[in-house]
Amino acid sequence: MEALENFIMSYINSQVQVPVVTQIRSASDRPIAYVMGTSWLDRHAVTRIAYRLKGLTLLVIVKDEDLKKKLTKDDYTTVVLKYDGISKEIKSTAEDEILSEIVESLPKSESIDSEKLKEIRSKLRNNQIEPWVLHFTSGTSEKLVIHKLKTKFRDINFGEIDCSRWAQLCLSLQVESPPAWALIKRGGNYQKLTVTSYQELATQLPQALKAHNLQTLSTSEFLRILDGDVNTWIIAVIPQHSSWNQVAEAFTETSLYYQHLNLQVANFVTTITLTTSYPSVPKYAARNKPKQGCLASPVHSWNNEFFISAFGVMLCSSSSEVYCHRLTNHHPVVIVQNGTRRYTHADNLDQESIIKFIDTLRETADIHISETEVLEISSSKRKHVWLVAFLPPWCGHNCDVLENEWRNVAKK
């Protein structure tokens, strides 16, 4: 155990240095924490605190007795924090308590309520301000992560929503149990993040902020899209007990890929003209029989145009799982919802596979055929050779896979 501790401390010592000072430092753009010698705190403890506050607060050690008296008159003070005219004396000798008191003394993030949120989204829709990162707390959440992010991403605005005070606002933003994080991007789209550690957030934020056309859907938005009330959406559906993180990078990169092709930028819809011709011989189609007693999507063509409205993420919860269960049971899926027509991709949710799935839909006409067309195909007077797949309504995932492969064959 001692060997492991020495190994860890060796690494930490290589990352931070805690100097001994002989005079009070002049005003700095970041806080300075003066440690009153190492009699109350051993050197290892000081170094660990300095490592956790790296980039936020400079830790220095004071050994000179005259300098200590200039900083504090209290012999039990262990740390004096000075920043922007503020002087705070800390008397604890516990690492976590010292760290917490220092972090709590740093400048607070702006508090966000519903009116402020409306103002932020309005300004972002008009590109008047930079994006915002929202930190959802319960009033006592750890503040260290947000301060480190503010240091790393200086061009982004940061705000805090206290869910113990604004419970309904948090629920409306799909936050049931803080701490949690979310973005409001240029164009006003909202995206909830499912990571909480500094390293994960620092990794995901840059790409997520670039994906202006990607947003988290509320249950009402999700149902409206499934009802066919809007143009085409590409949606990642994440069941309650699955993780968005396993497909986050691939789906975000996919949205960026189409964004860069000007298919969708800041809620402006680009019209995509589809290929509508089939090969002369043979013909390919899929026949999907509607369930008895259930609403079946009407069979129709793409009308030669594929409208992409946006990319969405549906993070299923206990309240929305009943709707998600209609699309997938246990694993994330990607669906393309074009009006009342729905296309599902469940295998190999990497960027290349998702793009291939979407492009295949763009480049092939609708292969679903009506009952009238089935009768025409069955006639001896038909003009072409047809390959027809009759898909029972209960086969689910296997039929989705077969339909996608059917399109790939028709495309060739």
N, C-alpha and C positions, 0 to 999 in steps of 0.2 A: 504493500500500500504506500509506503514511504517513497519507494522508487517511482511509482506512478505519479505521486504528487510532485516530486522533484522534476519529472519529465514535463508535466503540465506547466509548472512554474518556469521552467527553462524556456518554453515556447512563449509564455506571456511576457517574460522579461525581454524577449527578442522583439516584441511588438510595441512595448511602451517603455518609456524612461521617466522616472520620477526624480527630478533634480532637487537638491538642497539649495535653498535661497538664503541670502543674507540681508535682503531688503525687500520692501513691499514693491511689487511690480506696478508699473504704470498702467493706465486704463487699457483694456484689451477688448477685442470684439467678441470674446467669449469669457465665461466665468472662470475664476481662479479659486481653487479650494486649497487653503493653507492648512496642512496637517501639523498639529502642535507636537512635533517630535515623534518618536516611535516607542515611547514608554507606555502609551495607552493602546496604540495599534502597532502590531509588528510589521516589519517591512513587506512580508508576503501579502498581508491584508491590504496594505496601502496600494501595492502593485495591482492586486486583483480589482480594487475599486477603480483605479486609473484605467485599467483595461476596459472595464464595462462602460466607463464614461468617455472613452476615446473619441475625440472629435467634438465632444460637448463641453467638457470642463477640464481645464488643466489642473492637475494635482501637483503640488510642490510640498516639500518638507521644510519645516522651520525648526532649527536647533538652537539658534541664537536667542538667549533669554530676553535681551532687550527688545528684539523684534517681536517676540511673543507678547510682551507687555504692551507694545503698540497696537497689536491686533485684538487683544482681549484682556480684561481685568479678572476674568474668572479662571481659576486654576483648573477647573473641571472641564473646560472646553477642549474638545478633541480636534475639531475642524472649524475653520472660519471661512465662509464662502463670501466672496466679494464679486459683485457684478452690477454694472450700470447704476452705481450709487447705492446699491443694496449691500448690507453687511449682515450675514446670518451666522450665529454661533450654534454649533451642534455639540451636544454633550454625550451622545451615545458612543459606545465602543463596539457595537455590533455592526458588521459590514453592511448587511441588508438595510438596517435602519439608517445608517449614514448615507448610503446610496439613495434611499427613498427620500430623505430630507433634502438632499441636494437636488434631485430631480423635481421635487415639488416646488422648489424655490426658483426654478427656471421659468422664463416667460410662458404664460399660459396660451394655449391655442384658443382661437375664437370660438365662442359657444354658438351653436347653430340650433335655431328653432324652425318651425314650419314656415314662418314668414321669410326668414333669412334664406331658407332653402329655395323658396320660390324665386327670390331675388337672384340667387346664384345661378339657377338654371336658366332664367330669363336672359341674364347677361351672357352666359355661355352659348345660348342659342344664337345670339347676335355677335359672338366672338369678341366681346368687349373685355373679357378677363381671362386669366390663365386657369387651367383645370384645378379642381379641388379634390383633395383626399379627405375623406370623412372617417373619423375614429369614433366608433360607438362604444361607450363605456357604461358602467353601472354606478358611477360616482366614485368608485374606489379602485378603478382599473390601473394597471401599471402604465406609467407615462413615459418610461424610458424609450420605448420603441418609436413613438411619434417624434420625440426630440431628435433621435438619431436620423430618422427619415427627413426631418426638416433641414438637418445639416447637409444631408446628401443631395436632396432635391430642392434647391433654393428657389427655383423658378415656379414652384407649385404652391398653391394655397392649402393650408391645413386647417381643419375645423373639428370640433368635438361635439357629439350629440350625447347627452346624458340620458340614457334610457330609463333610469329610475325617475326622471322628471318628465321625459317626453316619450312615454311608453307607446302611445298610439302612433306617433311619428316613426318610431323604430320598427313597429310591426308593419306599417305601410311600406317600409323599405326592405322588407323580408329579413329583418333582424329580430330573432326571437330570444337569443341569449348572448349578450355581449361578454367579452370584447369581440368586436368585429370591425371590418374595414370595407370601405367602398370608394368608388370614384365617381365624379361627375365630370364628363369629358367635354371637349369642344363640340358644340352642337347640342349639348344638354343631355346626352344619353347617360343613364345611370348604370353602373355595374358593381355588383357586390363581389368582394373577394372572399375566398374561403381559406386563406392562409393568415396566420397571425404573427409568425416570428419575423424578426427584422430581416434575416437573410432571404427568406421566401418573398417577403414584400418587396425588398430591394431588387430582386430578380424579376418579379412579375410586373411591377409598376410600369417600367418604360414601354414594353410592348402593349400592355393593356391600354395605356393612355393614347398610343398611336391608333388603336383600333376604334375610330370614332363611330363606326357603324355597328359595333357590338354592344349589346346591353342586356341586363338582367330583366326578365319578364315577371310581372306580377301575375297572380292567378287569373285575374280578370282580363289582362292583356293576352295571356296564353289562350284562354277560352275564346276570346274574340277572334284570334288568328285561326284557331282550329275550326271555328264556325264559318270561315271563309269571308270575313267582313273586310279584309285588307288584301293588299297585293302580296307577292311571294315573300316568304320568310324562310331563312335557313335557321333551324333551331337545334341546339344541343339539349336533349332532355336527360336530366340527371336524377335517377331515382333517389329516394330519401336516404337509403343506406349505402349509396355509392358516392364516389368522390369526383367532384369537378376537376380536381387537380390532375387526374390521370388523363384527361383530354384537353385541359386548358391550353397548353402550348400549341397543340395541333389545330384546335378550333380557332384560336386567336390568330395564328399565322394564316389560316385559311381566309378569315375575314379580311386580313390585311392584303392578301393576294388579290382578292376581288376589289378591295378598295383601291388598290394601286391600278387596277384595270378600269377604274372609273365606273364600276358597276353600282357602287353605293358610296357616296361621300356626304356626310352631314345631312342625312335625311332627304337628299335629292335622289330621285329614282331615275335610273338609266334604263332605257328600253333595249332589250336584247332580241335581235331577230333570229329565230330558230330555223334550222334546216327542217324542211317538212317532207322531203321526198324519201320514199322507201326504195330499197333495191327492187328491181323489176321481178326477179325470181331468186329465192322464194320470198314469201311474205311472212312476217313474224307478228305474233300477237299474244296477249295474255288475257285470259277470261277469268274474271273474279266474280263469283256469284254472291249477291248480297245476302246477309243473314235475315232470317225471318224475324219480324218483330223489331228490327233495328233500323235506324236511319242509314241508308246507303248513300255514299257520295254519287252524284249524277255523273254518268260517263260523258266526258266531253274532251275536246282537244285543247291544246295550248293556245289555239287561235293564232298560231304562228308567232306569238310573242311571249317572252318569259320575263316578267317584271320582278326584280329583286328589291324588296323594300328595306330589309335589314337582316342582320344576324342577331339571334337572341339566345339567351341561356335560361332554361327553366330549371331552377333548383327546387326539386320537389320536397315538400314538407309534409307533416302529418295532416295538415288541412287540405293540401292539394294532391296528395298521393293517389287519391281515387281517380283523378283525371289522368295522371301520368301512367297509372297502371293500364290504361287502355292502349298505351303505346309501347310500353316496355315493363317487364317485371323486376329485373334485378340489375340490369346493365345499362350504361349510358347508350343512347342512340342519337343519330342525327337525322332529322326529318326535313324535307322540303315541302312546305305547305303553299300550294298555288291555288288560291281560292278554296274550293272545297275538295280539291284533289290533294292527296298526301302520298309522299314517297319516303320510304324508310331505309336507312343505311345503318347496320348494326355491327358489321365485321370490320376489323382492322381500322380503328378510328385514328389513323395517323393522317398527317396533312395530305400526303400524296393520294391516299385512298378517298378521302373526303372530296378533294378537288376532282378526282376522276368521276366520282359519283355525281357531283353537280354538273360537270361538263357533259357527261353522258345524257343527262336530262335535257340540257340545253341543245344538244346536237341531234337528238332523235325526237321524232314526233310521238304523240301519245300512243302507246301500243295497246291500251285497253280498248276492247271492242264491245259494241252493244249487242243485244239479243237479235236485233234485225240483221246486223252484220254477220252474226254467227249463221243465220239461216242462208244469207247470201253466199257465204263461204262454202256451206254444205251443198249448195246447188252444183250440179254438173256443168252449169253454164259459166262458172267462175273463170276469170281470165288469168289468174295466177296460181301458183302452188303456194299453199299456206302451211306454216307450222304454228299450231295453236296450243297453248298451255292452259288447261282448265284447272283453276286454282280454287280449292274449297275454302270457305270462309274461316275455318278453324285452324288452318295450318300455320298462321302467324309468321314467326321469324323465318321459317324455311321458305315460305312463299316470297317474303321480301328478298331473300338471297336469290331465289330463282328468277324473280322479276328483274333484278339488277343484271344478272347474267344474260337474261333474254335480251335486254337492251344492248348489252355489249356485242352479242351475236348480230342483232339487227343493225348495229352501227357499222359492222364490218361488211 
